[in-house]
Amino acid sequence: MLRKGRAQHQGAAAAARGVEPADLLVTNVRLVNVLTYEVIPGHIATRQGLIAGVFHTDDAALPSQEVLNGAQRFAIPGLVDGHLHIESSMIGAPAFAAGVVPRGVLTIVADPHEIANVLGLSGIRLMADAAKDLPLDVFLQAPSCVPATDLETSGAEIGPQEIRKLLGWDEIVALGEVMDFNAVLTQKGRAAEVLAEAVKRGAIIEGHAPNLTGGDLAAYIAAGVTSDHTFVTPELAEERLRAGMTLQLQLKTLAPETIRRASALAKSLNLCLVTDDVMPDDLVRTGHLDHVLRTAIRMGMDPIEAIRAVTIAPAMRFGLTDRGAIAPGRWAHIVLTKSLEDFRADYVFHAGRLVAKDGELVVPLPKYEPPEEARSTVRIPPPATDRFRLPARGRSVTARIIQMRRESTYTEARTERLPVKDGAIDWESSNLCLAAVFERHGRAGTVGYGLVRGALRDGAVAMTWAHDSHNLLVLGRSPADMAQAARWVVETGGGMAAVRGGELLGSVRLPIAGIVSERSVPEVAEELGTFRRALTTLGFTHTSPIMALGVLTLPVSPELKLTDLGLVDVTRGVIVPLIMEG
Amino acid sequence: MLRKGRAQHQGAAAAARGVEPADLLVTNVRLVNVLTYEVIPGHIATRQGLIAGVFHTDDAALPSQEVLNGAQRFAIPGLVDGHLHIESSMIGAPAFAAGVVPRGVLTIVADPHEIANVLGLSGIRLMADAAKDLPLDVFLQAPSCVPATDLETSGAEIGPQEIRKLLGWDEIVALGEVMDFNAVLTQKGRAAEVLAEAVKRGAIIEGHAPNLTGGDLAAYIAAGVTSDHTFVTPELAEERLRAGMTLQLQLKTLAPETIRRASALAKSLNLCLVTDDVMPDDLVRTGHLDHVLRTAIRMGMDPIEAIRAVTIAPAMRFGLTDRGAIAPGRWAHIVLTKSLEDFRADYVFHAGRLVAKDGELVVPLPKYEPPEEARSTVRIPPPATDRFRLPARGRSVTARIIQMRRESTYTEARTERLPVKDGAIDWESSNLCLAAVFERHGRAGTVGYGLVRGALRDGAVAMTWAHDSHNLLVLGRSPADMAQAARWVVETGGGMAAVRGGELLGSVRLPIAGIVSERSVPEVAEELGTFRRALTTLGFTHTSPIMALGVLTLPVSPELKLTDLGLVDVTRGVIVPLIMEG
C-alpha cells in the first residue's frame, strides 16, 4: 500500500510554488474535475507521487523534470473499484493488477471471502502480502460471512474475535458484505455477532441486501449496514439512496431507467459503479471497471456522473480522502483518454509514474511466492469409483432432484421416483447426474450427495472452485469419469477438470487454495476456454455455465443446493435427505 | 459524547420491522432528504436514540410508545457546525449548549485553541470533560498553532508530541486550523512540525488560508491542509472548491455572488456554513448557525443546498457517518420547522429526546465544575501605577505608534515625535493611550509596551481575553485608572474592566482561564453590554470594539501589534523597538 509522508507533501508543496521542479508536467489536458462537475483545460504537475497543482493558464506552467503533452486528452482520476473479489477472476493480486491497471483501475477494495473460506486469516494475509508494491492500491474488507452458513464445512471460520483483529490491520477499510441478511434481521447467528463487533469498532459495513425493501431494508440499515451491490430495480435503487445507503451498481444491474433514476437522486456521492465478480476470460475480452463505466455511459449516464461513480464516490465511501480527484496533495493517479463517451485508458499514471500505455503495462511487476501452506489445501485422497454410488433399499425410491435452469444460477427443487438396482439408486439409466461434494479441508471428512437434472449429458466434471466453502464438487454421468476428474483436481492441488470416456477434455489449474492460479489472466482465460468448450461437449448449455456449477454448492442461493453436509433447502435454511420417506 | 452500540442498532432494527414498538413516532412531516435533494411527506420512527426508519405511507406506520404530530412541519437533520471556537462566546460548553441547542444546533466541531494557549492539554481536557452528557455533541480539533507565533509568551505550547497524543483522543476528529500559513509554505517552524505529525497520522487537517491563491494555495493544500473558513471572494471560493478544499463560509463571507458561484460547483458536499466566532450578545440577539443558515437562504442560496451545508456536508467533512441525514441507523437528531426560508427550530430532538421547544430548552443540563487549576491562571500581582511609564532620555524621541482603524481590526504602523519629561515619554499630553501587555501565566514575567492612537479618549481598560496568548492587556489614558482596571481583572481571576476616575464603568468576569465565564449566555451578554457601553463612554468607537481590542495583541493580524515581548511588525514577523534610533 502506498504511504504518504512529510517528504512527499513537502515536495509537492515546493513544486506547486515553483521553488523546486515538478517530477512530471502533463500539459494540455481537458481536466475532468469530479468535485465540481467541470471539464477545464489545463496542466497537471506531480511531485513525489502526489499532485502538486493544476494550472489553467500557460504562464503558470512550472519547471519540471519531465513533460508529457496530453494533446487535448481528457484527464480523469485513476479508477476506484469499491466492491470486488479478486478470487472470482481465479488469479492472484499481481496478475489481477496486470489485467486491470492498463484499463485505468488503480485502486480496489476487495473482499477476500473466497480465500478466507479456505485459509482463514492466513489467506487474507496472503492477499495483502501479494498486493504489496503493485501499481494498484489494494484495500481489503474483513469478510463477514465465513462460512456463509452453518450448513457446510469450510476450511476456516471467521468470528467476532477474528474480525476484531482484522479491523486493526492497515489494509482493512471495512467489514465485507454481510450476506446473511436473515441473521441481521433476526440478530441471531455468527453474522449478527460479527456485525456487532464491527459496529462497536465504528467500521464501515458493506451490505448484500437482495430485494430487501420497506421495514426489512430499514432494519438492515438501522442494524449498521450501509451499502448494497446486489441487483436492484429502479424502485429499489431509489429506496436505497433515500435511506442513506451507498448504491453500488454492477453490470447485471445496469439499465437505462435504473441509471436515470439513481443519477437524479445521487448528488451526495452515494452512487458507485463496481464489478463484484469478473471471470478471467471476460476480463480479457470485455474489460473490467472500464467496461462497466462504458456500459453505464452508453445506457445514458452522464459521463461526469459516471466518472464520479468510479472515482471520488467510492473513494469517499471508504474514507480514502487521498485519492478520487485530480487535486493538490492527492495521489497522482491519472488516466488520459481521448473520449469520455468511449473511455479507453491511453496513459495510466500511478503515483505520478507511467505504468501503462495504450492498454499495455509498461513496468515490471514484483513476483509473489505464496507460502507452501496455500498450495496444499486439497487434503483428501482422490475418491475411488465406488464413492459415486447411492445405496438404497427396495425396488424404487422417491428422491429429491436439483433441477438446473438455463439462464439462472438458482435451481428448482423437484422429486422423482427412481428405480433401485443392486442395492443402489439407478440414476445412470434416468439421464440424471450424480453430484457429490467432498469436504476437502481435512476437517470433517464429510460428503454430501445429490441428483441433478439439466446439467451434463455425458462424462463428468470436478472442481474445487465451488462457492463459498470451495469443497470438491464432482458431477457426472459416469462413476469412472467422475473418479478420474476428481483425481486430476486432487492431484493438481485444486482446479477444474472435465472428463469423458477417460479423456481429459478441458481443465483449469488452481493450485493456490484450490481456487487461484499462479498464471496470468490471458493464460487462465485460455485454460478456462478449454473447460468451457468441454462443458459444451458434455452437453451443458447455460448462459453462465461456470458460475452455475460453482454455486451449485452455495447454500444461500435458492432453491435446492448441495454441500458436504447434504442437500440444502435454501428457503428453509435446513439440510434435507436425498431419499424421501414413504 | 454519544456512543452507539449493538443494543441500539438491534433496537432500531427491531422497531423498523415492527417487531418491537418505536420509542417515538413523529408523524406528518415534510422530510428534507439532504442525500437526495427531496422533500417527501412521511413519518419518522426512532428507537434507542437512533432513526429506526422513515415511512412514506400511512399503512407502514409503526407501533410506538409515543407519537408526536409534526403537523406538516419540515423535518431536517440536527445542525452541525464544522468550525467554531466555544471560547469566542466567553462561556463553557454547558452554557454554550443552552445557547445553541434551542436553535437546532446539535453537533459542533470546536477548535479549543484559546483555552489551549492558557492551559495547554489540560485546557483541552477541560473542554472535553465539560461537554460530556450534554444534548449537544461536541467534537474537538487538536489546536495546531499554540501559540500563534514565537513572538509572544503563552501559557503553554503545543508541539508535535502533544499533537500525537491529542489525535489519539476519542473526542478529537481533526487538526485545528493551521493559521501559520507561512510556516506551511516554507515548511519551517513549529506549525510545520505539527502539520507533519498530523499528516503522518492521516488526520483531517483544517485550514486558514486568507487570500492565498495560485501556486501558494496549491502548495498549502499539497502540504496536507484541505479546508478554509477565512473570507473569500467569489473567485477565491471557486478556486478552493476546484482544488478539492472544503469551503466553510461564515457570516462575514456570505454574499449573493459568492453563494451563487460556490453552490454551482459544490455538488460533492464540499460546501459548508460555519460560525467561527460568535460574541455572546450576538448569540442572544441574532442567533448562531441558524442565523448563518437564514442569511445564506435570504441571499439566494437554495434552501436544501443551504441545509446540506449545515448537516450532511460538515458531517462528511469529519467522517461523522452517524449523523447529518434523517436515515435509518443514524442518530435521531431532528429539528422541526414551519418554514425552510425562515428557519426556526420549533422542536429539537437530540438522540430521539425532545430537548428544546419553541426556542426554549426543556431538559436540565448537567453541571460542570472546572478544576481549581483553571481558576488561578492570572499568576501575577496587580501591576502598580509606576509600571505605566515609558522611561526615555533626552528631550524628545521618535516612537512607533499603533494607529487603530474604525472598521477593521487591522492597525497601521506610524511614527511620531514625542516630548520627554522627568525621564519618561510624555504620552499623556499627546492624546495617546499607553498600552502594556503583561505576561500573566507565571512563566516569563515579561511586559511589552506600546503607544496607541485612536483608542480611548479617557480612563482605562484591562483584559485577559486578548488573543491568542491571553496575557493581561492594559490600555488607557491615566496610569491610576490603568492600575485600577488591571487590579480588578487580576483579583477577579480574569475578565475585562473599564475604569474612569477611579470608577468601574463596566466589567465582564471571566474567571475560567481568564477567558471564560461560568454564567449563562444571557448573563454574560448583559455583563458584556456594560463593558461595551463603558467603551463608548471612554470615547472608543469601532464597528467591532471588543474584537478590535482583543486582537491588539495578536501577532498574526496586521500591521503593528503588541505582545508581552514588545511591538510586533506583523508583515516582517519580528519584534521592533518602541523608541526608534536616531
Boltz contact constraints between the chains, C-beta under 6 A:
constraints:
  - contact:
      token1: [A, 6]
      token2: [B, 196]
      max_distance: 6.0
  - contact:
      token1: [A, 6]
      token2: [B, 199]
      max_distance: 6.0
  - contact:
      token1: [A, 9]
      token2: [B, 199]
      max_distance: 6.0
  - contact:
      token1: [A, 9]
      token2: [B, 223]
      max_distance: 6.0
  - contact:
      token1: [A, 9]
      token2: [B, 224]
      max_distance: 6.0
  - contact:
      token1: [A, 10]
      token2: [B, 187]
      max_distance: 6.0
  - contact:
      token1: [A, 12]
      token2: [B, 222]
      max_distance: 6.0
  - contact:
      token1: [A, 13]
      token2: [B, 219]
      max_distance: 6.0
  - contact:
      token1: [A, 13]
      token2: [B, 222]
      max_distance: 6.0
  - contact:
      token1: [A, 13]
      token2: [B, 223]
      max_distance: 6.0
  - contact:
      token1: [A, 16]
      token2: [B, 215]
      max_distance: 6.0
  - contact:
      token1: [A, 16]
      token2: [B, 218]
      max_distance: 6.0
  - contact:
      token1: [A, 16]
      token2: [B, 219]
      max_distance: 6.0
  - contact:
      token1: [A, 16]
      token2: [B, 222]
      max_distance: 6.0
  - contact:
      token1: [A, 17]
      token2: [B, 215]
      max_distance: 6.0
  - contact:
      token1: [A, 17]
      token2: [B, 219]
      max_distance: 6.0
  - contact:
      token1: [A, 18]
      token2: [B, 215]
      max_distance: 6.0
  - contact:
      token1: [A, 33]
      token2: [B, 242]
      max_distance: 6.0
  - contact:
      token1: [A, 35]
      token2: [B, 244]
      max_distance: 6.0
  - contact:
      token1: [A, 35]
      token2: [B, 268]
      max_distance: 6.0
  - contact:
      token1: [A, 36]
      token2: [B, 241]
      max_distance: 6.0
  - contact:
      token1: [A, 36]
      token2: [B, 242]
      max_distance: 6.0
  - contact:
      token1: [A, 36]
      token2: [B, 265]
      max_distance: 6.0
  - contact:
      token1: [A, 37]
      token2: [B, 267]
      max_distance: 6.0
  - contact:
      token1: [A, 52]
      token2: [B, 222]
      max_distance: 6.0
  - contact:
      token1: [A, 53]
      token2: [B, 218]
      max_distance: 6.0
  - contact:
      token1: [A, 187]
      token2: [B, 10]
      max_distance: 6.0
  - contact:
      token1: [A, 196]
      token2: [B, 6]
      max_distance: 6.0
  - contact:
      token1: [A, 199]
      token2: [B, 6]
      max_distance: 6.0
  - contact:
      token1: [A, 199]
      token2: [B, 9]
      max_distance: 6.0
  - contact:
      token1: [A, 215]
      token2: [B, 16]
      max_distance: 6.0
  - contact:
      token1: [A, 215]
      token2: [B, 17]
      max_distance: 6.0
  - contact:
      token1: [A, 215]
      token2: [B, 18]
      max_distance: 6.0
  - contact:
      token1: [A, 218]
      token2: [B, 16]
      max_distance: 6.0
  - contact:
      token1: [A, 218]
      token2: [B, 53]
      max_distance: 6.0
  - contact:
      token1: [A, 218]
      token2: [B, 328]
      max_distance: 6.0
  - contact:
      token1: [A, 219]
      token2: [B, 13]
      max_distance: 6.0
  - contact:
      token1: [A, 219]
      token2: [B, 16]
      max_distance: 6.0
  - contact:
      token1: [A, 219]
      token2: [B, 17]
      max_distance: 6.0
  - contact:
      token1: [A, 221]
      token2: [B, 328]
      max_distance: 6.0
  - contact:
      token1: [A, 221]
      token2: [B, 329]
      max_distance: 6.0
  - contact:
      token1: [A, 222]
      token2: [B, 12]
      max_distance: 6.0
  - contact:
      token1: [A, 222]
      token2: [B, 13]
      max_distance: 6.0
  - contact:
      token1: [A, 222]
      token2: [B, 16]
      max_distance: 6.0
  - contact:
      token1: [A, 222]
      token2: [B, 52]
      max_distance: 6.0
  - contact:
      token1: [A, 222]
      token2: [B, 328]
      max_distance: 6.0
  - contact:
      token1: [A, 222]
      token2: [B, 329]
      max_distance: 6.0
  - contact:
      token1: [A, 223]
      token2: [B, 9]
      max_distance: 6.0
  - contact:
      token1: [A, 223]
      token2: [B, 13]
      max_distance: 6.0
  - contact:
      token1: [A, 224]
      token2: [B, 9]
      max_distance: 6.0
  - contact:
      token1: [A, 224]
      token2: [B, 329]
      max_distance: 6.0
  - contact:
      token1: [A, 241]
      token2: [B, 36]
      max_distance: 6.0
  - contact:
      token1: [A, 242]
      token2: [B, 33]
      max_distance: 6.0
  - contact:
      token1: [A, 242]
      token2: [B, 36]
      max_distance: 6.0
  - contact:
      token1: [A, 243]
      token2: [B, 327]
      max_distance: 6.0
  - contact:
      token1: [A, 243]
      token2: [B, 328]
      max_distance: 6.0
  - contact:
      token1: [A, 244]
      token2: [B, 35]
      max_distance: 6.0
  - contact:
      token1: [A, 244]
      token2: [B, 325]
      max_distance: 6.0
  - contact:
      token1: [A, 244]
      token2: [B, 327]
      max_distance: 6.0
  - contact:
      token1: [A, 265]
      token2: [B, 36]
      max_distance: 6.0
  - contact:
      token1: [A, 267]
      token2: [B, 37]
      max_distance: 6.0
  - contact:
      token1: [A, 267]
      token2: [B, 267]
      max_distance: 6.0
  - contact:
      token1: [A, 268]
      token2: [B, 35]
      max_distance: 6.0
  - contact:
      token1: [A, 319]
      token2: [B, 319]
      max_distance: 6.0
  - contact:
      token1: [A, 325]
      token2: [B, 244]
      max_distance: 6.0
  - contact:
      token1: [A, 327]
      token2: [B, 243]
      max_distance: 6.0
  - contact:
      token1: [A, 327]
      token2: [B, 244]
      max_distance: 6.0
  - contact:
      token1: [A, 328]
      token2: [B, 218]
      max_distance: 6.0
  - contact:
      token1: [A, 328]
      token2: [B, 221]
      max_distance: 6.0
  - contact:
      token1: [A, 328]
      token2: [B, 222]
      max_distance: 6.0
  - contact:
      token1: [A, 328]
      token2: [B, 243]
      max_distance: 6.0
  - contact:
      token1: [A, 329]
      token2: [B, 221]
      max_distance: 6.0
  - contact:
      token1: [A, 329]
      token2: [B, 222]
      max_distance: 6.0
  - contact:
      token1: [A, 329]
      token2: [B, 224]
      max_distance: 6.0
